[in-house]
Amino acid sequence: MHQSSTAPASSLPRSPAQRNRLSWKVCLAGMVALSVAMGIGRFAFTPLLPLMLHEGSLNLQMGGWLATANYLGYFVGAMACAVHRSKRGVRMLRIGLVATILLTLGMGLLQWNWLWLLMRFLSGVASAYVFVYTAGWCLHQLTQLQRPELGGVIFCGPGLGIALTGLLTGPMISAGWVAAGGWIAYGIIALGLTALVWQTFRFDAGQGQASAATTTTDASAQESPRQKREVTVQVIAYGIAGFGYIITATFLPVIARQALPGSAWPDYFWPIFGLSVAAGAFSATRFSVHTDQRLLLTAAYLMQAAGVLLSILFPNAWGFALSCLLLGLPFTAITLFGMREARRLRREQASSLMALMTAAYGIGQIAGPPLATSLVHASGSFTPSLCVAAITLIIGAALYYRLTRTHRLPIH
């Protein structure tokens, strides 16, 4: 894989075996990049939060603000991607990966709260850049290689990264590690994973993304009012998913430890969530790109809503385990289905819509942690905020289902 990023379309491999091999190499590169930026850069904070609380390095309110700073950065990064559509997507995702490594290490090496806020914010910006440009690059390459159905493999990355951090944090706590050591260890792991796939991003199966980027600005202008309405509803509905999952995803270990004091189970819930995310993303590849993705999104939202409600109704080991399963399985499958919808609506000029949807998702994430911490202080429980999250997911499912009735797809 030493082709230039400006390789001509004629360099496209001709044999099915070559295309298949290169498709899987693209998928694995994207998967690893997302595991670094999302699984480690964003979500290593979740399993380390109880340890940081126990050490007294922060309180629950500060933990909520650190989470919010990260989600705000994710929003800002996604908006920046939407406004400034770089022709050098590979360079941007590489910069995002390097930033993720340095900022993760910084969380362990620097111990000031105001600096933590800044680093979590910048980590969110970096993860948005990596997500948008990795998803765009991978889906484009797979389309050129005639294997678009493999797109779900890319989105296994966040789940595998989440599972990795969850499985390693438990032994760290048992061995008496401090949280700073965990951050440094995850920064080193991120460095090693990034090195594995660094060169793969030089590959280009077709004309590259530069030509597409030059015509992106005309995409929305060519849409009819009806199409613009669908785009607007899709952006709102996709953003709802960000709010619906984030309270559980941010505070799950804390909620579980409060409900099950002294139990060893809380160490396993976050890895269960991560492995479910990876399994759900891989399973999503079984659904054809020609299936109405909005129906799949409706089902995914309802599944997540059920997962959130289970953690309220059955606050025991089995209830939390099933909650993690139902919340995790559709997690990045929602992302895959949403990005497929962006490509259906904007085709080759989908990058700006992907970024806008990601920004809307980020707004939902920003709102979650402050709401949760304020409701905890008011009620002494996470139950009210979890109820709000479940209701919101049901509303999102209703929006997508309504689109299937008001904006029917043409019959192939």
Phi, psi and omega in degrees: 000070180241020178291150176289157177290355176250025181301138181289160181299333181293346179280358179303126180301139186266327184278144177303324181296318179295315180298320180295316181296315180291326178299316180290328177293320175299313181300314183293322177297315179296320180298315181293318179300317180288329177294326178288306186289321184261305184297322180259303185303322182261313195257000171297336179300324186297307179289337179277343183301313178301323179294318179294322177294317181296321179290338183085012179287343172202166175252177184298322180296315178295324176300320177296320179291324176296319177297316180297319179300319179295317181289328174295318176298321178298318178296312181298317179297318180294319177296321178298320177296323181290321183279317182249094183273093184293140175281351183247065184299321181296319178298319182293318180291327177294318177299319178298321179293317178297317178298320179300316179300310184295320182288326176293316175299321181298327178298332179270331186270334184243131193241032178255134184301318182294327179285325174300317178301315180296316183292322178293324176298310181295326177296323176296318177301313182298317183293325177296316179298315180297317181297307185298312185283329175291314179300314180298314181296312184294314181295325176294313181297318181293325175295316179295327180273004177064033177228050184296338182292346180277002183305328181296335180298323180304318187278005167288338185305307180303319180297317179294322177295319177297315179298319180299311181294324179293318182290328182277331184293322179304307176299326177299315180296317180297327181276359178083021178293153168267162184299326181301320178296324177296315178299317181295318179299318180290328175295320179292320177297318178299321178298314181296318180294319179297319180299327182296327188246003186306313185285335183300329184288359173283341186288144173217120184281343184221231184274359183080182185264352185296315182295324179293321184296329183288341182252002184299325187295341182271351189296309184290332181293335183272358183278146175283162176305324179295318178293323179295323177297319179295318178301316181298314180296320179298318180296316180296313182296320179293322178297328179300325180299327179298318178287322188297325184262339198291328181295313178295316184293330181279319190249008184307308180299323179293315179300315183294320181291328176291321183282331184234065182297133178083353180276151176276348184301320183305334178292342186258345185294318180293316173299323176300316177301312181298314179294326176294321177301312180296316180297320180294319179296317179293320179296330181297337178293344180284344179270128183296149174294344180273350174292147177294106184296336181291326174292320177296321178294322177302311180296321181295318179296317180296324178295317179294321178300318178297322179295318178296316181295325179299322180293338177276314187284329184229076182281057177230182185302313182292321179297315179293322180296314178293324177299315178299320180297310183289330177284324185280319185306316181271000192303296179271348170298322176301318178297314180300310181297321179294318179291327174297321178296321178299318179291325177295320184282326185239357179052233186291346179259037187276347188302319182293322179290321175303316181294320180295318177296320178296323177295318178298319176301320180295323178299317178300320180292324181298320185288333189295301185301315178298321177299315182299312183293323179292320179289328176296316179295325182283323187248342184079013184211154174276353186302313180302317181291325177293324177297317178299318180298316181296317179297319180298318178297323178295321176297318178299318177299319180296321179297315180294319180296321179297323177300325180294338179268324185268337180230074183291145178280149176296145179278126181275000000 
